Amino acid sequence: MADLLRSEVSPESIHVRILGSEGCVNTRPTVQLVTDIARILNLSIKIETILVTTLEQAEKLRFLGSPTVQINGLDIEPSARESTAFGFT
């Protein structure tokens, strides 16, 4: 993820979206990890957390599982970017 932050986006426009489902124990630690990485890299970023509650929302937001991390709309997992297996896991 640090490589993605450094190489594919400019520091002025980093928007991190963290998508999670209810009861996911990994969402909060993921938010903390992203915050820590931004601090280490001395980046000012906007972090948005979204609770995904419907299949329609999952499809619209490209939610593949909880948590999903996107930077400027791109999933941090390159292999997930073309996936259409949206839903709750």
Backbone as CSV, one residue per row, in Angstrom:
resi,resn,N_x,N_y,N_z,CA_x,CA_y,CA_z,C_x,C_y,C_z
1,MET,0.816,-1.176,0.000,0.000,0.000,0.000,0.868,1.250,0.000
2,ALA,1.956,1.250,0.723,2.838,2.417,0.743,3.354,2.728,-0.655
3,ASP,3.679,1.694,-1.432,4.147,1.908,-2.802,3.074,2.572,-3.645
4,LEU,1.813,2.160,-3.459,0.718,2.770,-4.203,0.593,4.239,-3.825
5,LEU,0.685,4.544,-2.547,0.597,5.937,-2.119,1.714,6.774,-2.719
6,ARG,2.896,6.211,-2.825,4.041,6.968,-3.342,4.035,7.107,-4.854
7,SER,3.615,6.077,-5.576,3.869,6.057,-7.008,2.689,6.412,-7.897
8,GLU,1.466,6.199,-7.453,0.350,6.335,-8.377,-0.536,7.542,-8.130
9,VAL,-0.324,8.272,-7.053,-1.149,9.438,-6.771,-0.270,10.573,-6.275
10,SER,-0.750,11.780,-6.465,-0.004,12.921,-5.947,-0.459,13.193,-4.518
11,PRO,0.446,13.631,-3.661,0.101,13.846,-2.258,-1.017,14.862,-2.046
12,GLU,-1.207,15.765,-2.993,-2.233,16.787,-2.835,-3.641,16.234,-2.975
13,SER,-3.777,15.055,-3.553,-5.118,14.571,-3.890,-5.371,13.139,-3.438
14,ILE,-4.873,12.769,-2.271,-5.046,11.397,-1.813,-6.331,11.279,-1.002
15,HIS,-7.247,10.487,-1.527,-8.509,10.210,-0.852,-8.580,8.706,-0.620
16,VAL,-8.539,8.303,0.630,-8.592,6.887,0.981,-9.996,6.572,1.466
17,ARG,-10.590,5.575,0.846,-11.917,5.116,1.247,-11.763,3.715,1.817
18,ILE,-12.261,3.527,3.033,-12.231,2.218,3.665,-13.671,1.763,3.838
19,LEU,-13.991,0.684,3.138,-15.344,0.135,3.158,-15.380,-1.053,4.101
20,GLY,-16.399,-1.107,4.934,-16.507,-2.217,5.864,-17.942,-2.669,6.031
21,SER,-18.096,-3.868,6.550,-19.424,-4.383,6.863,-19.581,-4.438,8.378
22,GLU,-20.822,-4.447,8.818,-21.099,-4.470,10.248,-20.455,-5.687,10.899
23,GLY,-19.800,-5.459,12.011,-19.179,-6.543,12.750,-17.779,-6.914,12.298
24,CYS,-17.266,-6.276,11.263,-15.915,-6.592,10.794,-14.897,-6.089,11.814
25,VAL,-14.123,-7.008,12.346,-13.136,-6.642,13.370,-11.870,-6.042,12.765
26,ASN,-11.729,-6.095,11.455,-10.509,-5.599,10.810,-10.613,-4.166,10.296
27,THR,-11.803,-3.594,10.306,-11.955,-2.244,9.766,-11.197,-1.218,10.598
28,ARG,-11.393,-1.210,11.889,-10.720,-0.223,12.751,-9.196,-0.342,12.660
29,PRO,-8.612,-1.563,12.754,-7.157,-1.662,12.598,-6.674,-1.206,11.219
30,THR,-7.494,-1.395,10.198,-7.124,-0.950,8.854,-7.072,0.570,8.791
31,VAL,-8.049,1.233,9.389,-8.034,2.698,9.449,-6.771,3.168,10.163
32,GLN,-6.425,2.510,11.257,-5.220,2.886,12.007,-3.959,2.667,11.170
33,LEU,-3.900,1.551,10.440,-2.743,1.259,9.593,-2.569,2.326,8.513
34,VAL,-3.666,2.689,7.854,-3.602,3.718,6.813,-3.147,5.048,7.418
35,THR,-3.682,5.389,8.574,-3.286,6.618,9.264,-1.800,6.600,9.599
36,ASP,-1.325,5.476,10.109,0.093,5.348,10.464,0.998,5.468,9.240
37,ILE,0.616,4.820,8.143,1.420,4.891,6.917,1.491,6.324,6.404
38,ALA,0.353,7.015,6.411,0.337,8.409,5.956,1.245,9.271,6.828
39,ARG,1.211,9.037,8.129,2.063,9.805,9.039,3.541,9.519,8.775
40,ILE,3.889,8.243,8.613,5.280,7.860,8.350,5.786,8.489,7.053
41,LEU,4.918,8.527,6.040,5.296,9.093,4.746,5.105,10.609,4.690
42,ASN,4.630,11.176,5.802,4.387,12.608,5.893,3.414,13.086,4.815
43,LEU,2.326,12.342,4.668,1.302,12.668,3.681,0.043,13.167,4.377
44,SER,-0.571,14.155,3.787,-1.864,14.623,4.252,-2.920,13.949,3.386
45,ILE,-3.726,13.098,3.996,-4.725,12.365,3.230,-6.097,12.545,3.863
46,LYS,-7.110,12.304,3.051,-8.480,12.284,3.548,-8.888,10.820,3.650
47,ILE,-9.336,10.403,4.838,-9.814,9.037,5.027,-11.319,9.081,5.235
48,GLU,-12.019,8.309,4.424,-13.468,8.193,4.525,-13.798,6.735,4.834
49,THR,-14.549,6.502,5.885,-14.987,5.141,6.194,-16.474,5.038,5.891
50,ILE,-16.837,3.936,5.249,-18.227,3.722,4.854,-18.662,2.339,5.299
51,LEU,-19.795,2.280,5.985,-20.405,1.017,6.359,-21.296,0.571,5.206
52,VAL,-20.974,-0.546,4.603,-21.738,-1.070,3.474,-22.830,-1.980,4.027
53,THR,-24.083,-1.668,3.680,-25.207,-2.398,4.266,-26.120,-3.079,3.256
54,THR,-25.952,-2.772,1.966,-26.816,-3.387,0.954,-25.985,-3.869,-0.230
55,LEU,-26.537,-4.813,-0.967,-25.865,-5.301,-2.169,-25.740,-4.182,-3.198
56,GLU,-26.762,-3.347,-3.307,-26.710,-2.230,-4.251,-25.557,-1.287,-3.912
57,GLN,-25.385,-1.009,-2.640,-24.281,-0.160,-2.193,-22.944,-0.845,-2.479
58,ALA,-22.885,-2.155,-2.233,-21.657,-2.922,-2.495,-21.273,-2.830,-3.967
59,GLU,-22.249,-2.963,-4.849,-21.976,-2.886,-6.285,-21.522,-1.484,-6.677
60,LYS,-22.210,-0.475,-6.195,-21.878,0.908,-6.539,-20.470,1.283,-6.069
61,LEU,-20.102,0.824,-4.868,-18.807,1.183,-4.283,-17.697,0.196,-4.622
62,ARG,-18.039,-0.877,-5.341,-17.076,-1.928,-5.708,-16.505,-2.602,-4.455
63,PHE,-17.407,-2.966,-3.558,-17.074,-3.590,-2.282,-16.923,-5.087,-2.483
64,LEU,-15.708,-5.578,-2.282,-15.413,-6.993,-2.521,-15.331,-7.804,-1.239
65,GLY,-15.174,-7.150,-0.129,-15.051,-7.828,1.157,-14.632,-6.818,2.199
66,SER,-14.785,-7.191,3.439,-14.526,-6.246,4.512,-13.222,-6.555,5.232
67,PRO,-12.375,-5.546,5.322,-12.512,-4.221,4.736,-11.947,-4.166,3.316
68,THR,-12.446,-3.223,2.562,-11.905,-2.907,1.242,-11.270,-1.524,1.344
69,VAL,-10.058,-1.380,0.836,-9.365,-0.090,0.864,-9.175,0.378,-0.574
70,GLN,-9.605,1.599,-0.826,-9.457,2.200,-2.150,-8.727,3.530,-2.006
71,ILE,-7.830,3.795,-2.939,-7.135,5.080,-2.985,-7.528,5.761,-4.283
72,ASN,-8.147,6.916,-4.138,-8.672,7.654,-5.292,-9.498,6.751,-6.200
73,GLY,-10.326,5.908,-5.579,-11.246,5.052,-6.314,-10.686,3.725,-6.768
74,LEU,-9.387,3.496,-6.585,-8.768,2.233,-7.001,-8.529,1.336,-5.802
75,ASP,-8.933,0.073,-5.926,-8.648,-0.899,-4.879,-7.138,-1.031,-4.737
76,ILE,-6.652,-1.148,-3.500,-5.204,-1.273,-3.308,-4.690,-2.623,-3.768
77,GLU,-5.591,-3.570,-3.958,-5.217,-4.900,-4.451,-5.406,-4.904,-5.966
78,PRO,-4.324,-4.828,-6.739,-4.455,-4.743,-8.195,-5.329,-5.833,-8.806
79,SER,-5.244,-7.048,-8.311,-6.040,-8.132,-8.895,-7.529,-7.961,-8.622
80,ALA,-7.895,-7.139,-7.659,-9.303,-6.926,-7.325,-9.949,-5.847,-8.188
81,ARG,-9.152,-5.084,-8.885,-9.687,-3.938,-9.623,-10.638,-4.315,-10.741
82,GLU,-10.486,-5.490,-11.303,-11.357,-5.929,-12.394,-12.457,-6.868,-11.916
83,SER,-12.451,-7.203,-10.647,-13.426,-8.149,-10.109,-14.822,-7.542,-10.069
84,THR,-15.808,-8.389,-10.216,-17.202,-7.977,-10.093,-17.931,-8.830,-9.064
85,ALA,-17.188,-9.467,-8.191,-17.769,-10.333,-7.156,-18.133,-9.493,-5.933
86,PHE,-18.999,-8.513,-6.129,-19.358,-7.604,-5.057,-20.297,-8.291,-4.077
87,GLY,-20.178,-7.929,-2.809,-21.049,-8.506,-1.799,-20.444,-8.384,-0.430
88,PHE,-20.938,-9.207,0.466,-20.527,-9.142,1.865,-19.751,-10.381,2.249
89,THR,-18.544,-10.164,2.830,-17.766,-11.279,3.365,-17.129,-10.872,4.662
